[in-house]
């Protein structure tokens, strides 16, 4: 060096001026002619390292301990790192943007860790991305997966095309291909629950393929309830093998295992409580129980459609019971249609009883229709 001149050649006139050069051409360069890395230092500490490879060089910035494994080519560490928390890449054509302690393991191509702290993409998880956040991991062979950010999120091994949008302590289990958790905390898509979704919320668990939990807290779709949906609410459960069933929301409602294509739209502590209660419905209300296929409870509280009361209906009211097929209670309090009264109707009133085929009570209190096709208007 001499003044503003950095002399890099024995040939007089071949130099780089620290205030800039004029008259350069494509033949001029700053670099090496042999197969050795080139380092740029600040305060005598490496800040940038260029590692040669005939296929594609590696570019390593930031902390001097950041490293690309021997034999790897075309990879980049843009910066970050510190003592004890170096960024490392062990495969070709991968990128770490910055942060601390981030790792891309061997056998991965086109992996990206944007930054953050102690994030890991494991071996053979090609084309996967952790954009940022901390302590998140994409496990082995989870190809094409993405964690956008957050804290302690994980995508399990072989769960290709999995997505976690953010939040914390969210997990997609192993072999759950194309699972998606948009955010929230402590949400889990269980192993083998492929193409399932959790929109957010807290402590929701989805264990069935192609099933959806929109949000809420402590909601649970159990195994083999394919295409089931819980829209939200809290502590709702769809049991195992209850495919295509739905709980819209509310609190602590339950669909029993084996109940196919049933619906609880909302309310509190409602239950479709029999394995053969397919295609049945509870629209809302409190503590209603439906045990029969194709049966409907519209609302109200403490209403019961018993076992084998096929296609029965309770529209609303309080503490009604139907034990007969195709029977109907419109409303009121404490009305009863007994087992031997198919097609019977109680429109309303209090404490009325229908105990015969096609019997009808329009209203009133404490009436009993015990003859076939009998009718009581009220009173």
Helices and strands as residue ranges (DSSP letters): E 5-7, E 15-17, E 38-42, E 45-51, E 58-61, E 67-68, E 76-77, E 88-89, E 95-96, E 103-104, E 112-113, E 120-121, E 129-130, E 137-138, E 146-147, E 154-155, E 163-164, E 171-172, E 180-181, E 188-189, E 197-198, E 205-206, E 212-213, E 220-221, E 229-230, E 237-238, E 246-247, E 254-255, E 263-264, E 271-272, E 281-282, E 289-290, E 296-297, E 304-305, E 313-314, E 321-322, E 328-329, E 336-337, E 345-346, E 353-354, E 360-361, E 368-369, E 375-376
